[in-house]
Amino acid sequence: MKQSASQPLAPSGVHVGIIMDGNGRWATRQGRSRSAGHREGAAVVRRIVEAAPDAGIGVLTLFAFSADNWRRPPTEVSWLMRLFREYLRVETARCKEKGVRLEIIGRRDRLADPLRRTMESAECATAAGERLHLRIALDYSARDAILRAAQCLRPGTVPSRESFGRLLAIVDHGTPVRELDLLIRTGGERRLSDFLLWEAAYAELYFSPLMWPEFGPEELSAAVGEFTRRERRFGGLPDAAVS
């Protein structure tokens, strides 16, 4: 796959997932509060969402809050939940206008009722969006999702990979999407952190040293551009080797 400055950086419709890491560390380095870092990170989300379709991205999954993040101080967790609700209330109209379908995946039983209602309202308002499918992972754990999906199987059932993937989407309050093509992690760390483990089986990995508030459309284009230059074989052989 070749990259052109005048064409989308990737075949239309690829699925990109981003672990948005580094808000707190960025703020600390700036001598600011962690909450300021999270707010700056929310502003970056808007810019990335706006840039994604032109980069050839059809599905964008953002890791906003993991099931393990409940271990953080209650004051920070409470602030993050307020910020997330604020983001949805502000951005829903923009998503609808831009043709962005918004969907939240993950557990909902541990979230406050006002936040759940705001999530449902945002999903309903943007359901017709076709330019980009934006999925935000909130109170999400890939391992927990796999366990919940397995518990839904009837005794003796041996599902196909495809049917189990659809079941995973259902237990996470989502709709089935294509498997992950590219996984980006900011913040300099090199781990998956329990994010889309099933869907990322053959995903290309891209690790950025930038903190999430430093990441922008140019960095997204660079990551997708590198993805287009990689040869994906899915366990097979290169075409040249076969011939």
C-alpha positions as YAML, in Angstrom:
chain: A
units: angstrom
residues:
- id: 1
  name: MET
  ca: [0.00, 0.00, 0.00]
- id: 2
  name: LYS
  ca: [1.44, 3.33, -1.03]
- id: 3
  name: GLN
  ca: [0.88, 6.68, 0.61]
- id: 4
  name: SER
  ca: [-0.07, 9.81, -1.33]
- id: 5
  name: ALA
  ca: [-0.20, 13.35, -0.01]
- id: 6
  name: SER
  ca: [-3.43, 14.00, -1.93]
- id: 7
  name: GLN
  ca: [-5.23, 10.76, -1.04]
- id: 8
  name: PRO
  ca: [-6.48, 9.21, 2.22]
- id: 9
  name: LEU
  ca: [-3.63, 7.61, 4.13]
- id: 10
  name: ALA
  ca: [-5.37, 4.26, 4.43]
- id: 11
  name: PRO
  ca: [-8.00, 2.23, 2.60]
- id: 12
  name: SER
  ca: [-11.36, 3.66, 3.59]
- id: 13
  name: GLY
  ca: [-12.94, 2.06, 6.62]
- id: 14
  name: VAL
  ca: [-9.99, 0.80, 8.65]
- id: 15
  name: HIS
  ca: [-10.50, 0.28, 12.38]
- id: 16
  name: VAL
  ca: [-8.09, 2.20, 14.59]
- id: 17
  name: GLY
  ca: [-7.96, 1.92, 18.38]
- id: 18
  name: ILE
  ca: [-6.11, 4.40, 20.59]
- id: 19
  name: ILE
  ca: [-4.97, 4.02, 24.18]
- id: 20
  name: MET
  ca: [-4.93, 7.68, 25.18]
- id: 21
  name: ASP
  ca: [-2.17, 7.65, 27.78]
- id: 22
  name: GLY
  ca: [-0.22, 10.48, 29.37]
- id: 23
  name: ASN
  ca: [-2.70, 13.17, 30.42]
- id: 24
  name: GLY
  ca: [-1.58, 13.20, 34.04]
- id: 25
  name: ARG
  ca: [2.13, 13.03, 33.29]
- id: 26
  name: TRP
  ca: [1.83, 15.83, 30.74]
- id: 27
  name: ALA
  ca: [0.08, 18.03, 33.29]
- id: 28
  name: THR
  ca: [2.66, 17.29, 35.98]
- id: 29
  name: ARG
  ca: [5.48, 18.29, 33.65]
- id: 30
  name: GLN
  ca: [3.62, 21.53, 32.94]
- id: 31
  name: GLY
  ca: [3.21, 22.22, 36.65]
- id: 32
  name: ARG
  ca: [-0.56, 21.87, 36.31]
- id: 33
  name: SER
  ca: [-3.16, 19.66, 37.95]
- id: 34
  name: ARG
  ca: [-4.02, 16.21, 36.63]
- id: 35
  name: SER
  ca: [-7.54, 17.45, 35.94]
- id: 36
  name: ALA
  ca: [-6.09, 20.09, 33.61]
- id: 37
  name: GLY
  ca: [-4.31, 17.30, 31.74]
- id: 38
  name: HIS
  ca: [-7.54, 15.34, 31.34]
- id: 39
  name: ARG
  ca: [-9.37, 18.42, 30.07]
- id: 40
  name: GLU
  ca: [-6.61, 19.06, 27.54]
- id: 41
  name: GLY
  ca: [-6.87, 15.41, 26.52]
- id: 42
  name: ALA
  ca: [-10.59, 15.84, 25.86]
- id: 43
  name: ALA
  ca: [-9.80, 18.72, 23.51]
- id: 44
  name: VAL
  ca: [-7.39, 16.46, 21.61]
- id: 45
  name: VAL
  ca: [-10.17, 13.88, 21.19]
- id: 46
  name: ARG
  ca: [-12.20, 16.44, 19.25]
- id: 47
  name: ARG
  ca: [-9.31, 17.16, 16.87]
- id: 48
  name: ILE
  ca: [-8.58, 13.46, 16.33]
- id: 49
  name: VAL
  ca: [-12.23, 12.64, 15.66]
- id: 50
  name: GLU
  ca: [-12.44, 15.43, 13.10]
- id: 51
  name: ALA
  ca: [-9.27, 14.24, 11.35]
- id: 52
  name: ALA
  ca: [-10.04, 10.51, 11.36]
- id: 53
  name: PRO
  ca: [-12.33, 10.21, 8.28]
- id: 54
  name: ASP
  ca: [-9.86, 12.05, 6.04]
- id: 55
  name: ALA
  ca: [-7.18, 9.57, 7.14]
- id: 56
  name: GLY
  ca: [-9.29, 6.69, 5.85]
- id: 57
  name: ILE
  ca: [-10.53, 5.62, 9.28]
- id: 58
  name: GLY
  ca: [-14.05, 4.19, 9.37]
- id: 59
  name: VAL
  ca: [-14.10, 2.96, 12.97]
- id: 60
  name: LEU
  ca: [-12.26, 4.72, 15.80]
- id: 61
  name: THR
  ca: [-12.22, 3.16, 19.27]
- id: 62
  name: LEU
  ca: [-10.83, 5.31, 22.09]
- id: 63
  name: PHE
  ca: [-9.87, 3.88, 25.50]
- id: 64
  name: ALA
  ca: [-11.22, 6.48, 27.91]
- id: 65
  name: PHE
  ca: [-11.52, 4.64, 31.25]
- id: 66
  name: SER
  ca: [-10.55, 1.07, 32.08]
- id: 67
  name: ALA
  ca: [-12.19, -1.22, 34.63]
- id: 68
  name: ASP
  ca: [-8.95, -0.99, 36.61]
- id: 69
  name: ASN
  ca: [-9.07, 2.82, 36.68]
- id: 70
  name: TRP
  ca: [-11.59, 2.57, 39.55]
- id: 71
  name: ARG
  ca: [-8.48, 2.06, 41.70]
- id: 72
  name: ARG
  ca: [-7.58, 5.71, 41.27]
- id: 73
  name: PRO
  ca: [-8.42, 8.26, 44.01]
- id: 74
  name: PRO
  ca: [-12.22, 8.75, 44.26]
- id: 75
  name: THR
  ca: [-11.86, 12.48, 43.64]
- id: 76
  name: GLU
  ca: [-10.11, 11.88, 40.31]
- id: 77
  name: VAL
  ca: [-12.61, 9.22, 39.25]
- id: 78
  name: SER
  ca: [-15.53, 11.50, 40.09]
- id: 79
  name: TRP
  ca: [-13.96, 14.35, 38.13]
- id: 80
  name: LEU
  ca: [-13.34, 12.10, 35.12]
- id: 81
  name: MET
  ca: [-16.97, 10.97, 35.09]
- id: 82
  name: ARG
  ca: [-18.16, 14.58, 35.18]
- id: 83
  name: LEU
  ca: [-15.78, 15.43, 32.34]
- id: 84
  name: PHE
  ca: [-17.02, 12.52, 30.27]
- id: 85
  name: ARG
  ca: [-20.65, 13.55, 30.73]
- id: 86
  name: GLU
  ca: [-19.73, 17.13, 29.85]
- id: 87
  name: TYR
  ca: [-17.95, 15.93, 26.71]
- id: 88
  name: LEU
  ca: [-21.00, 13.99, 25.57]
- id: 89
  name: ARG
  ca: [-23.36, 16.89, 26.20]
- id: 90
  name: VAL
  ca: [-21.15, 19.29, 24.26]
- id: 91
  name: GLU
  ca: [-20.04, 17.03, 21.42]
- id: 92
  name: THR
  ca: [-23.25, 15.14, 20.57]
- id: 93
  name: ALA
  ca: [-24.59, 17.90, 18.33]
- id: 94
  name: ARG
  ca: [-21.20, 18.26, 16.61]
- id: 95
  name: CYS
  ca: [-21.02, 14.50, 16.01]
- id: 96
  name: LYS
  ca: [-24.50, 14.49, 14.52]
- id: 97
  name: GLU
  ca: [-23.63, 17.40, 12.24]
- id: 98
  name: LYS
  ca: [-20.40, 15.75, 11.08]
- id: 99
  name: GLY
  ca: [-21.96, 12.33, 10.44]
- id: 100
  name: VAL
  ca: [-20.24, 10.66, 13.39]
- id: 101
  name: ARG
  ca: [-22.02, 7.75, 15.02]
- id: 102
  name: LEU
  ca: [-21.17, 7.68, 18.72]
- id: 103
  name: GLU
  ca: [-21.22, 4.46, 20.72]
- id: 104
  name: ILE
  ca: [-20.00, 3.71, 24.24]
- id: 105
  name: ILE
  ca: [-18.71, 0.21, 24.97]
- id: 106
  name: GLY
  ca: [-18.01, -1.39, 28.34]
- id: 107
  name: ARG
  ca: [-19.92, -1.99, 31.55]
- id: 108
  name: ARG
  ca: [-22.72, 0.38, 32.50]
- id: 109
  name: ASP
  ca: [-23.95, -1.03, 35.79]
- id: 110
  name: ARG
  ca: [-21.31, 0.84, 37.80]
- id: 111
  name: LEU
  ca: [-22.00, 4.22, 36.22]
- id: 112
  name: ALA
  ca: [-24.26, 6.87, 37.71]
- id: 113
  name: ASP
  ca: [-27.77, 7.16, 36.27]
- id: 114
  name: PRO
  ca: [-27.30, 10.71, 34.90]
- id: 115
  name: LEU
  ca: [-24.22, 9.60, 32.96]
- id: 116
  name: ARG
  ca: [-25.97, 6.52, 31.59]
- id: 117
  name: ARG
  ca: [-28.90, 8.63, 30.42]
- id: 118
  name: THR
  ca: [-26.54, 11.06, 28.71]
- id: 119
  name: MET
  ca: [-24.76, 8.18, 27.00]
- id: 120
  name: GLU
  ca: [-28.01, 6.70, 25.73]
- id: 121
  name: SER
  ca: [-29.19, 10.09, 24.50]
- id: 122
  name: ALA
  ca: [-25.93, 10.67, 22.61]
- id: 123
  name: GLU
  ca: [-26.08, 7.24, 20.99]
- id: 124
  name: CYS
  ca: [-29.67, 7.76, 19.92]
- id: 125
  name: ALA
  ca: [-29.03, 11.25, 18.53]
- id: 126
  name: THR
  ca: [-26.06, 10.14, 16.41]
- id: 127
  name: ALA
  ca: [-27.28, 6.70, 15.32]
- id: 128
  name: ALA
  ca: [-27.63, 7.72, 11.67]
- id: 129
  name: GLY
  ca: [-24.01, 8.87, 11.32]
- id: 130
  name: GLU
  ca: [-22.17, 7.15, 8.46]
- id: 131
  name: ARG
  ca: [-18.92, 9.11, 8.05]
- id: 132
  name: LEU
  ca: [-17.24, 7.71, 11.17]
- id: 133
  name: HIS
  ca: [-18.17, 5.14, 13.81]
- id: 134
  name: LEU
  ca: [-16.71, 6.50, 17.04]
- id: 135
  name: ARG
  ca: [-16.60, 4.06, 19.94]
- id: 136
  name: ILE
  ca: [-15.54, 5.19, 23.40]
- id: 137
  name: ALA
  ca: [-14.52, 2.48, 25.85]
- id: 138
  name: LEU
  ca: [-15.69, 3.37, 29.36]
- id: 139
  name: ASP
  ca: [-15.36, 1.05, 32.37]
- id: 140
  name: TYR
  ca: [-13.93, -1.38, 29.85]
- id: 141
  name: SER
  ca: [-11.91, -4.58, 30.28]
- id: 142
  name: ALA
  ca: [-11.29, -6.94, 27.38]
- id: 143
  name: ARG
  ca: [-10.70, -9.89, 29.70]
- id: 144
  name: ASP
  ca: [-13.92, -9.23, 31.60]
- id: 145
  name: ALA
  ca: [-15.82, -8.91, 28.33]
- id: 146
  name: ILE
  ca: [-14.49, -12.29, 27.14]
- id: 147
  name: LEU
  ca: [-15.55, -13.89, 30.43]
- id: 148
  name: ARG
  ca: [-19.05, -12.37, 30.23]
- id: 149
  name: ALA
  ca: [-19.44, -13.53, 26.65]
- id: 150
  name: ALA
  ca: [-18.33, -17.05, 27.55]
- id: 151
  name: GLN
  ca: [-20.88, -17.16, 30.37]
- id: 152
  name: CYS
  ca: [-23.61, -16.42, 27.82]
- id: 153
  name: LEU
  ca: [-22.87, -19.55, 25.80]
- id: 154
  name: ARG
  ca: [-25.11, -22.54, 26.17]
- id: 155
  name: PRO
  ca: [-23.43, -25.61, 27.68]
- id: 156
  name: GLY
  ca: [-21.69, -27.62, 24.99]
- id: 157
  name: THR
  ca: [-21.74, -24.77, 22.48]
- id: 158
  name: VAL
  ca: [-18.58, -24.28, 20.43]
- id: 159
  name: PRO
  ca: [-18.93, -20.90, 18.72]
- id: 160
  name: SER
  ca: [-17.07, -19.80, 15.63]
- id: 161
  name: ARG
  ca: [-14.67, -16.90, 15.91]
- id: 162
  name: GLU
  ca: [-17.15, -14.71, 14.06]
- id: 163
  name: SER
  ca: [-20.13, -15.58, 16.27]
- id: 164
  name: PHE
  ca: [-18.10, -15.15, 19.45]
- id: 165
  name: GLY
  ca: [-16.91, -11.76, 18.20]
- id: 166
  name: ARG
  ca: [-20.52, -10.71, 17.70]
- id: 167
  name: LEU
  ca: [-21.34, -11.92, 21.22]
- id: 168
  name: LEU
  ca: [-18.48, -9.85, 22.61]
- id: 169
  name: ALA
  ca: [-19.96, -6.75, 21.00]
- id: 170
  name: ILE
  ca: [-23.36, -7.47, 22.52]
- id: 171
  name: VAL
  ca: [-22.10, -7.90, 26.09]
- id: 172
  name: ASP
  ca: [-20.21, -4.61, 25.74]
- id: 173
  name: HIS
  ca: [-23.35, -2.73, 24.63]
- id: 174
  name: GLY
  ca: [-21.91, -2.27, 21.16]
- id: 175
  name: THR
  ca: [-22.55, -3.40, 17.63]
- id: 176
  name: PRO
  ca: [-20.25, -5.75, 15.69]
- id: 177
  name: VAL
  ca: [-17.42, -3.99, 13.86]
- id: 178
  name: ARG
  ca: [-14.44, -5.20, 11.86]
- id: 179
  name: GLU
  ca: [-11.46, -6.45, 13.83]
- id: 180
  name: LEU
  ca: [-8.85, -3.91, 14.82]
- id: 181
  name: ASP
  ca: [-6.41, -2.93, 12.07]
- id: 182
  name: LEU
  ca: [-4.14, -0.52, 13.94]
- id: 183
  name: LEU
  ca: [-3.61, -0.02, 17.67]
- id: 184
  name: ILE
  ca: [-1.96, 3.24, 18.74]
- id: 185
  name: ARG
  ca: [-0.72, 3.93, 22.24]
- id: 186
  name: THR
  ca: [0.58, 7.31, 23.34]
- id: 187
  name: GLY
  ca: [2.62, 8.14, 26.44]
- id: 188
  name: GLY
  ca: [5.71, 6.06, 25.73]
- id: 189
  name: GLU
  ca: [4.44, 2.83, 27.30]
- id: 190
  name: ARG
  ca: [4.45, -0.42, 25.30]
- id: 191
  name: ARG
  ca: [1.60, -2.59, 26.53]
- id: 192
  name: LEU
  ca: [-2.02, -3.34, 25.64]
- id: 193
  name: SER
  ca: [-3.52, -2.72, 29.09]
- id: 194
  name: ASP
  ca: [-6.49, -5.06, 28.60]
- id: 195
  name: PHE
  ca: [-7.77, -3.17, 25.54]
- id: 196
  name: LEU
  ca: [-9.53, -5.00, 22.67]
- id: 197
  name: LEU
  ca: [-7.51, -8.18, 23.21]
- id: 198
  name: TRP
  ca: [-9.78, -10.36, 21.05]
- id: 199
  name: GLU
  ca: [-10.20, -7.76, 18.30]
- id: 200
  name: ALA
  ca: [-6.47, -6.93, 18.21]
- id: 201
  name: ALA
  ca: [-5.32, -10.46, 17.33]
- id: 202
  name: TYR
  ca: [-3.74, -9.28, 14.05]
- id: 203
  name: ALA
  ca: [-3.63, -5.55, 14.65]
- id: 204
  name: GLU
  ca: [-0.52, -3.57, 13.76]
- id: 205
  name: LEU
  ca: [0.94, -1.82, 16.82]
- id: 206
  name: TYR
  ca: [2.19, 1.77, 16.93]
- id: 207
  name: PHE
  ca: [3.69, 3.26, 20.09]
- id: 208
  name: SER
  ca: [4.18, 7.01, 20.33]
- id: 209
  name: PRO
  ca: [6.46, 8.68, 22.87]
- id: 210
  name: LEU
  ca: [4.15, 11.71, 22.92]
- id: 211
  name: MET
  ca: [1.76, 12.26, 25.79]
- id: 212
  name: TRP
  ca: [-1.88, 12.27, 24.67]
- id: 213
  name: PRO
  ca: [-2.27, 16.09, 24.95]
- id: 214
  name: GLU
  ca: [0.70, 16.38, 22.54]
- id: 215
  name: PHE
  ca: [-0.80, 14.00, 19.98]
- id: 216
  name: GLY
  ca: [-2.65, 15.57, 17.07]
- id: 217
  name: PRO
  ca: [-3.88, 15.06, 13.50]
- id: 218
  name: GLU
  ca: [-0.33, 15.12, 12.10]
- id: 219
  name: GLU
  ca: [0.73, 12.35, 14.47]
- id: 220
  name: LEU
  ca: [-2.40, 10.37, 13.59]
- id: 221
  name: SER
  ca: [-1.55, 10.70, 9.90]
- id: 222
  name: ALA
  ca: [2.01, 9.53, 10.59]
- id: 223
  name: ALA
  ca: [0.75, 6.46, 12.44]
- id: 224
  name: VAL
  ca: [-1.73, 5.54, 9.71]
- id: 225
  name: GLY
  ca: [0.91, 6.25, 7.09]
- id: 226
  name: GLU
  ca: [3.25, 3.74, 8.73]
- id: 227
  name: PHE
  ca: [0.39, 1.25, 8.88]
- id: 228
  name: THR
  ca: [-0.10, 1.51, 5.11]
- id: 229
  name: ARG
  ca: [3.56, 0.63, 4.54]
- id: 230
  name: ARG
  ca: [3.44, -2.55, 6.57]
- id: 231
  name: GLU
  ca: [2.74, -5.91, 4.95]
- id: 232
  name: ARG
  ca: [-0.06, -7.77, 6.69]
- id: 233
  name: ARG
  ca: [0.00, -11.53, 6.14]
- id: 234
  name: PHE
  ca: [-2.41, -12.84, 8.81]
- id: 235
  name: GLY
  ca: [-0.33, -15.98, 9.28]
- id: 236
  name: GLY
  ca: [0.20, -16.57, 5.55]
- id: 237
  name: LEU
  ca: [3.13, -15.88, 3.24]
- id: 238
  name: PRO
  ca: [3.99, -12.81, 1.18]
- id: 239
  name: ASP
  ca: [2.69, -12.94, -2.38]
- id: 240
  name: ALA
  ca: [6.23, -13.21, -3.71]
- id: 241
  name: ALA
  ca: [6.92, -16.29, -1.59]
- id: 242
  name: VAL
  ca: [3.74, -18.00, -2.78]
- id: 243
  name: SER
  ca: [4.50, -17.41, -6.45]
...
